[in-house]
Amino acid sequence: MSLNRQKRGLVLASIMLSMFLAAIEATIVSTAMPSIVADLGGFSLYSWVFSAYLLTNAATVLLFGRLSDVFGRKPIFMIGISLFLLGAVLCALAPSMEVLIGARLVQGLGAGALMPIATTIVGDIYTKEERAKIQGYLSSVWGISAVTGPVLGGFFVDILSWHFVFWMNVPLGLLALTGILIFFKEDVSKKTRTVDIAGSIWVVLTVSTLTIILVEGGVSVPWVSWQMFAMVTVALCGAAAFYFHERKMEDPMMPMDLWKIRSIRYANLTSLTTGMILIGVSSYLPAFVQGVMEESATVAGFTLTTMSIGWPIASTLAGRLILKIGFRPTAVMGGVSLIIGSGLFSILTPEKGPWFAALGSLFIGIGMGLSSTSFIVSIQNSVNWEKRGIATAANMFMRTIGSAIGAAFLGGLLNSQLSRVIDASSLPDSFTVDSANSLLREETRVELGSKALTVLQEGLTDGLHLVYIGLLVLACVSFLLILQIPKKED
């Protein structure tokens, strides 16, 4: 694609800005979530704020990539930014958790277009020799967003208000949208290609049903009930329909033959479990630090920042390690770091303080950086040029699915345990899982009374301890999967 050097630079700046918005979303919202829940209520819906965003993101990431091949990068990318900004505005104006969750669904739709198409545009406008340098710039976006996200989230909550977490997207998003609109020119190929819309529908049906099962199972929907049986049936049938549909498609959303390659199969399965670990830490650590340790949102943000610092540093280090010792040993080191970090979280208590929590986060970040970089190298070495893009996108898809399922599954564990502790206490029936909202703000903690405060903090501690035990199990499973990655490409 012929763009002069100046225009390419402006297009790259617009792409990096839009990627920054999508990349910062996880950590900045995680830091603000305790304050959002304290304001809007609905603690039992806590995990849905993350699950909703990840759900639509996962369901559309491959579909948007295919649409950009048919209609061009520019219109689909602009639709993505527009949807993302619309969702952000609706989030900022949300009067309740239910409205916030609906707005996050819209925002997730936009994010599904931002990340894959941004990477594709870079491949379109830069030569093969230039891409390595440009990829370094794109990687720096993740590092910057990872470090600044928790800090900005804590600043907005403590100094301004949680609404600014979403309002900040608007001016930056409009600037990126304008840059792409004015400076990015493309020639769209007239070649006819099919769009796998049916495959996307099956993904939405399956993942959304599974999400409801994991979040509401044992809370509002009994495990042994006809409603649960019906949802499990729908999820299983949806997964089977997606599998058989993809096998017969000429341009499938998820090419099934990729799974026959051992290195890709185990890299993708590990990305599924590490996605669950990542969302477990980023979603629930601020709740522990603010609700149980009674620290500020800024301190909660700090405990996530260490993970965000460890990740980009480890990713950079992984590039050198892969050249010296290979991608498999580097991934194994990442797996060990994930186990260490999850192990620290499994013994986390209020008395150990924020520094101990930050240390656990650091090891998780190092593990994610080493393993994720190794997976990409392994995957891209296992396929030819024609399949490299979809193979990389499929790995991104699996991690996003893992995060969506993890937010739901771990949220279900937390809600169930908190509900059991409250039911076993002698507190009035008016106390429910949503009463944990009061723990997340100092003025409402004081109003609870010593007995209710003790019971709710014990319930939140026990629930989050169960979540962290779950993270340790997932880290061990991730390590075993990494060991299955072959030493050389298939």
C-alpha positions in Angstrom: 0.0 0.0 0.0 1.5 3.3 -1.1 1.4 6.0 1.6 4.1 8.6 2.0 6.3 8.5 5.1 4.5 11.3 6.9 1.1 9.9 6.4 2.3 6.4 7.5 3.6 8.0 10.7 0.2 9.7 11.4 -1.7 6.5 10.6 0.7 4.6 13.0 0.1 7.2 15.7 -3.7 6.8 15.3 -3.4 3.0 15.4 -1.2 3.1 18.6 -3.7 5.5 20.2 -6.6 3.2 19.5 -4.6 0.2 20.7 -3.8 2.1 23.9 -7.5 2.5 24.6 -8.2 -1.2 24.2 -5.1 -2.3 26.1 -5.6 0.0 29.1 -9.2 -1.0 29.5 -8.6 -4.1 31.6 -6.3 -2.7 34.3 -8.0 0.8 34.6 -11.5 -0.6 35.0 -10.3 -3.3 37.4 -8.8 -0.7 39.7 -12.0 1.4 39.6 -14.4 -1.6 40.0 -14.6 -1.6 43.8 -15.6 2.1 43.8 -18.1 1.5 40.9 -19.8 -1.3 42.8 -19.8 0.7 46.0 -21.6 3.5 44.1 -24.0 1.5 41.8 -24.5 -1.6 44.1 -24.9 -5.1 42.8 -21.8 -6.8 44.1 -23.2 -10.2 42.8 -22.9 -8.7 39.3 -19.2 -7.7 39.8 -17.8 -10.4 37.4 -20.4 -9.5 34.7 -18.7 -6.2 34.1 -15.6 -8.1 32.9 -17.5 -11.1 31.4 -19.7 -8.9 29.2 -16.8 -7.0 27.7 -14.8 -10.1 27.1 -17.8 -12.1 25.7 -18.5 -9.8 22.8 -14.8 -9.2 22.3 -14.1 -12.9 21.9 -17.2 -13.6 19.8 -16.3 -10.9 17.2 -12.5 -10.7 17.1 -12.2 -13.3 14.3 -15.4 -12.1 12.5 -14.1 -8.5 12.3 -10.9 -9.8 10.9 -12.8 -11.6 8.1 -15.0 -8.6 7.4 -11.9 -6.4 7.0 -10.7 -8.8 4.3 -14.0 -8.3 2.4 -14.9 -4.7 3.0 -11.5 -3.2 3.8 -9.6 -2.3 7.0 -10.7 1.3 7.2 -14.5 1.0 7.4 -14.4 -1.9 9.9 -11.7 -0.2 12.0 -13.8 3.0 12.2 -16.9 1.0 13.1 -14.8 -0.6 15.9 -13.6 2.7 17.3 -17.2 4.2 17.1 -18.7 1.2 19.0 -16.0 1.3 21.6 -16.6 5.1 22.2 -20.4 4.6 22.3 -19.9 1.9 24.9 -17.6 4.1 26.9 -20.1 7.0 27.0 -22.9 4.6 28.0 -20.7 3.2 30.8 -19.9 6.7 32.1 -23.6 7.5 32.2 -24.8 4.2 33.7 -27.2 4.6 36.6 -27.0 0.9 37.6 -24.9 -2.2 37.3 -27.3 -3.7 34.8 -27.0 -0.7 32.4 -23.2 -0.7 32.9 -23.0 -4.4 31.9 -25.1 -3.7 28.8 -22.8 -0.8 27.9 -19.8 -3.1 28.4 -21.3 -5.5 25.8 -21.2 -2.6 23.3 -17.7 -1.6 24.3 -16.5 -5.2 23.9 -17.9 -5.3 20.3 -15.7 -2.3 19.4 -12.6 -3.8 21.0 -13.1 -7.0 18.9 -12.3 -4.9 15.9 -9.6 -2.6 17.3 -6.8 -5.1 18.1 -6.7 -7.5 15.2 -7.3 -4.9 12.5 -4.7 -2.5 13.9 -2.1 -5.2 13.6 -3.3 -5.9 10.0 -3.1 -2.3 8.9 0.5 -2.2 10.1 1.2 -5.2 8.0 -0.4 -3.5 5.0 1.4 -0.2 5.1 4.9 -1.3 6.1 7.4 -3.6 4.3 8.6 -6.9 5.7 11.9 -5.3 6.7 10.2 -2.4 8.5 7.7 -4.5 10.5 10.1 -5.7 13.2 10.8 -2.1 14.2 7.2 -1.1 14.1 6.1 -4.2 16.2 8.5 -2.8 18.9 6.5 0.4 18.9 3.2 -1.6 19.2 4.6 -3.7 22.0 5.5 -0.5 23.9 1.8 0.5 23.8 1.1 -2.6 26.0 3.8 -1.7 28.4 2.8 1.9 28.7 -0.9 1.0 29.1 -0.1 -1.8 31.6 1.9 0.6 33.8 -0.4 3.6 33.5 -3.8 1.8 33.8 -3.8 1.0 37.5 -2.3 4.4 38.4 -4.8 6.3 36.3 -7.6 4.2 37.7 -6.6 4.9 41.2 -6.1 8.6 40.5 -9.6 9.0 38.9 -11.3 7.1 41.8 -9.4 8.9 44.6 -9.2 12.4 43.2 -12.1 12.7 40.6 -14.7 10.0 40.1 -14.9 6.5 38.5 -16.9 8.0 35.6 -13.6 9.5 34.2 -12.3 6.0 33.7 -14.7 5.9 30.8 -14.9 9.6 29.8 -11.1 9.6 29.1 -11.7 7.3 26.1 -13.8 9.9 24.3 -11.2 12.6 23.3 -8.5 10.0 22.6 -10.8 7.9 20.6 -12.0 10.8 18.5 -8.4 11.8 17.8 -7.6 8.3 16.6 -10.8 8.1 14.5 -9.9 11.5 12.8 -6.4 10.3 12.1 -7.6 7.1 10.4 -10.4 9.0 8.5 -8.1 11.6 7.0 -4.7 9.9 6.5 -5.4 6.2 5.8 -6.1 5.4 2.2 -6.5 1.8 1.0 -7.4 -0.1 -2.2 -9.9 -2.8 -1.4 -9.6 -6.0 -3.3 -12.7 -7.0 -5.3 -12.1 -10.7 -4.7 -15.3 -12.4 -3.4 -14.9 -14.1 0.0 -17.5 -15.5 2.4 -18.0 -14.2 5.9 -18.6 -16.8 8.6 -21.5 -15.1 10.4 -23.1 -18.4 11.4 -19.8 -19.4 13.1 -19.8 -16.2 15.1 -23.5 -16.7 16.2 -22.6 -20.2 17.5 -19.7 -18.7 19.4 -21.9 -16.1 21.0 -24.6 -18.6 21.9 -22.1 -21.1 23.4 -19.9 -18.7 25.4 -22.8 -16.6 26.7 -24.7 -19.6 27.9 -21.5 -21.0 29.6 -20.9 -17.6 31.2 -24.4 -17.5 32.7 -23.9 -21.1 34.0 -20.6 -20.2 35.7 -21.6 -16.9 37.2 -25.2 -17.7 38.3 -24.8 -21.5 39.0 -25.4 -22.1 42.7 -26.4 -18.4 43.2 -29.6 -17.5 41.4 -29.9 -20.8 39.4 -29.6 -24.0 41.5 -27.1 -26.5 40.1 -29.8 -29.2 40.2 -32.7 -27.6 38.3 -34.3 -27.8 34.9 -33.0 -24.3 34.0 -29.4 -25.5 34.6 -30.0 -28.6 32.6 -31.4 -26.6 29.7 -28.4 -24.2 29.7 -25.9 -27.0 29.8 -27.6 -28.6 26.9 -27.6 -25.4 24.9 -23.9 -24.8 25.6 -22.9 -28.4 24.5 -25.1 -28.3 21.4 -23.7 -24.8 20.5 -20.1 -26.0 20.9 -20.8 -29.1 18.7 -22.6 -27.1 16.1 -19.7 -24.6 15.9 -17.2 -27.5 15.5 -19.1 -29.2 12.7 -20.0 -25.9 11.0 -16.3 -24.8 10.9 -15.2 -28.1 9.4 -17.3 -27.7 6.3 -16.7 -23.9 5.8 -14.4 -22.8 2.9 -13.3 -19.7 4.9 -13.9 -20.8 8.5 -13.7 -18.4 11.4 -11.5 -21.0 13.3 -9.7 -23.3 10.8 -9.8 -26.7 12.6 -6.7 -28.1 10.8 -4.6 -25.7 12.9 -5.4 -27.8 15.9 -3.7 -30.8 14.3 -0.4 -29.0 14.8 0.8 -30.0 18.2 2.6 -26.8 19.1 -0.4 -24.7 18.2 -2.8 -27.0 20.0 -1.0 -26.8 23.3 -0.1 -23.1 23.0 -3.8 -22.4 22.4 -5.0 -24.6 25.3 -2.4 -22.9 27.6 -3.6 -19.5 26.4 -7.1 -20.5 27.5 -6.0 -21.3 31.1 -3.6 -18.3 31.4 -6.4 -16.0 30.2 -8.4 -17.3 33.2 -5.5 -16.6 35.5 -5.0 -13.1 34.1 -8.6 -12.0 34.6 -8.7 -13.6 38.1 -5.8 -11.5 39.3 -6.8 -8.2 37.5 -10.5 -8.5 38.4 -10.4 -9.5 42.1 -7.1 -8.3 43.6 -8.4 -4.7 43.9 -11.5 -6.0 45.8 -9.3 -7.8 48.3 -7.0 -4.9 48.8 -9.8 -2.4 49.3 -12.5 -4.6 50.8 -10.4 -6.7 53.2 -7.1 -4.8 53.6 -9.1 -1.5 53.8 -6.6 0.3 51.5 -7.3 3.0 48.9 -7.9 2.5 45.2 -4.5 3.9 44.5 -2.8 1.2 46.7 -5.0 -1.4 45.0 -3.8 0.0 41.6 -0.2 -0.4 42.8 -0.6 -4.1 43.5 -1.7 -4.5 39.8 1.0 -2.2 38.5 3.7 -4.7 39.5 2.1 -7.3 37.2 1.9 -4.7 34.5 5.6 -3.9 34.9 6.7 -7.5 35.0 4.9 -8.5 31.8 6.5 -6.1 29.2 10.0 -6.6 30.8 9.6 -10.4 30.6 8.3 -10.1 27.1 11.5 -8.2 26.0 13.7 -10.7 27.9 11.8 -13.6 26.3 12.8 -12.5 22.8 16.5 -12.9 23.8 15.9 -16.1 25.7 14.1 -17.7 22.7 17.2 -17.1 20.5 19.5 -18.6 23.1 17.6 -21.5 24.7 14.5 -21.9 22.5 10.8 -21.1 22.9 9.9 -24.3 24.9 12.3 -23.7 27.8 11.3 -20.0 27.9 7.7 -21.0 28.1 8.5 -23.5 30.9 10.2 -20.7 32.8 7.0 -18.7 32.4 4.9 -21.6 33.7 7.0 -21.9 36.8 6.6 -18.1 37.4 2.8 -18.5 37.1 2.9 -21.2 39.7 5.0 -19.1 42.1 2.7 -16.1 41.7 -0.5 -18.1 42.1 1.1 -19.9 45.1 1.7 -16.5 46.8 -1.9 -15.5 46.2 -3.2 -18.8 47.7 -1.6 -17.9 51.0 -2.5 -14.2 50.9 -4.1 -12.8 54.1 -5.0 -9.3 55.1 -2.1 -9.2 57.6 0.5 -9.8 54.8 -0.4 -6.4 53.3 -0.3 -4.9 49.8 3.4 -5.5 49.2 2.9 -9.3 49.4 0.0 -9.0 47.0 2.2 -6.9 44.7 4.9 -9.6 44.7 2.4 -12.2 43.6 1.3 -9.9 40.8 4.9 -9.4 39.7 5.4 -13.2 39.3 2.1 -13.5 37.4 3.3 -10.7 35.0 6.7 -12.3 34.4 5.0 -15.6 33.7 2.5 -14.1 31.3 5.3 -12.2 29.5 7.6 -15.2 29.1 4.8 -17.7 28.1 2.8 -15.5 25.7 5.8 -14.4 23.7 7.0 -18.0 23.4 3.6 -19.1 22.2 3.5 -16.5 19.4 7.0 -17.6 18.2 6.0 -21.3 18.4 2.8 -20.7 16.5 4.3 -18.6 13.8 7.2 -21.1 13.3 4.7 -23.9 12.9 2.7 -22.5 9.9 3.5 -20.9 6.5 2.9 -17.3 5.6 -0.6 -17.9 4.3 -1.9 -19.2 7.7 0.3 -17.1 10.0 -2.3 -14.3 10.5 -5.3 -16.6 11.3 -3.1 -18.8 13.6 -2.0 -15.8 15.6 -5.6 -14.5 15.8 -6.9 -17.9 16.9 -4.4 -17.8 19.8 -5.7 -14.3 20.7 -9.2 -15.6 20.5 -8.4 -18.5 22.9 -7.0 -16.2 25.5 -10.0 -13.9 25.3 -12.3 -16.8 25.7 -10.3 -17.9 28.7 -10.6 -14.5 30.3 -14.4 -14.5 29.7 -14.8 -18.0 31.1 -12.4 -17.2 34.0 -14.3 -14.0 35.0 -17.5 -16.0 35.1 -16.1 -19.1 36.8 -14.0 -17.3 39.4 -16.9 -14.9 40.0 -19.2 -17.8 40.6 -16.8 -19.3 43.2 -16.6 -15.9 45.0 -20.4 -15.3 45.1 -21.1 -18.9 46.2 -18.6 -18.8 49.1 -19.7 -15.3 50.2 -23.3 -16.4 50.2 -22.5 -19.5 52.3 -20.7 -17.5 54.9 -23.6 -14.9 55.2 -26.2 -17.7 55.4 -24.3 -19.5 58.1 -24.0 -16.3 60.2 -26.7 -14.8 62.5 -27.0 -11.7 60.4 -30.5 -10.5 59.4 -32.0 -11.8 56.1 -31.5 -8.3 54.6 -27.8 -9.1 54.3 -26.9 -10.7 50.9 -23.9 -11.0 48.6 -24.6 -7.5 47.5 -24.0 -6.3 51.0 -20.3 -6.7 50.3 -20.6 -3.4 48.4 -20.3 -1.7 51.9 -16.8 -3.0 52.3 -15.5 -1.1 49.3 -15.8 2.4 50.7 -14.6 3.7 54.1 -17.8 5.6 55.0 -20.1 2.7 54.4 -17.8 0.3 56.3 -18.2 2.4 59.4 -22.0 2.2 59.1 -22.0 -1.7 59.1 -21.3 -2.3 62.7 -18.6 -4.6 64.1 -20.5 -7.9 63.7 -21.6 -7.3 60.1 -18.2 -6.0 59.2 -16.5 -9.1 60.6 -18.8 -11.5 58.8 -18.7 -9.8 55.5 -14.9 -9.4 55.5 -14.5 -13.1 56.5 -16.9 -14.0 53.7 -15.0 -11.9 51.2 -11.7 -13.3 52.4 -12.9 -16.9 52.2 -14.4 -16.3 48.7 -11.3 -14.7 47.4 -9.1 -17.4 49.0 -11.1 -19.9 47.0 -10.6 -17.8 43.8 -6.8 -17.8 44.5 -6.8 -21.6 45.1 -8.5 -21.8 41.7 -5.7 -19.7 40.2 -3.1 -22.1 41.6 -4.8 -25.1 40.0 -5.0 -23.2 36.7 -1.3 -22.4 36.9 -0.4 -26.1 37.5 -2.6 -27.1 34.5 -0.9 -24.4 32.4 2.5 -25.8 33.3 1.5 -29.3 32.4 0.2 -28.1 29.0 3.4 -26.2 28.3 5.4 -29.4 28.9 3.4 -30.9 25.9 4.7 -28.3 23.5 7.3 -30.0 21.2 10.9 -28.9 21.3 10.8 -28.4 17.6 8.0 -27.3 15.2 5.8 -30.1 13.9 
